[in-house]
Amino acid sequence: IRSLGPGGDTGIFRCLDRAAAHFQSEPSQGVKRLVILMTDGQDNAGGDTHAIAALHVPVIAIGFGSDADMGALNAIASQTGGAAFPATNVVQALRQATGYK
């Protein structure tokens, strides 16, 4: 992660596929699984939610800024049993995503 920087590439579905692959390789052992997706853009790599949805892993999608595609984030949340919302503050967004009060 430290070697990454902004570059205009937003592969939302690639990330969800990698999360699904991780969850498939690691047994849940009774632990609730959840993906928190944070983005300030729109997916430009293509894909779908089939893999993560098939595992019944909800995606909490958080959109930052005016370029975040909230329609797509709402669709991802709906398809995975998660939730989506816009945010301007990372700490508040994570608290809302995890139900922290």
ABEGO torsion letter per residue (X at the ends): XAABBBAGBBBAAAAAAAAAAAAAABBAGGBBBBBBBBBABBBAAEEBAAAAAAAGBBBBBBBBEAABBAAAAAAAAAAAGBBBBBBABAAAAAAAAAGBX
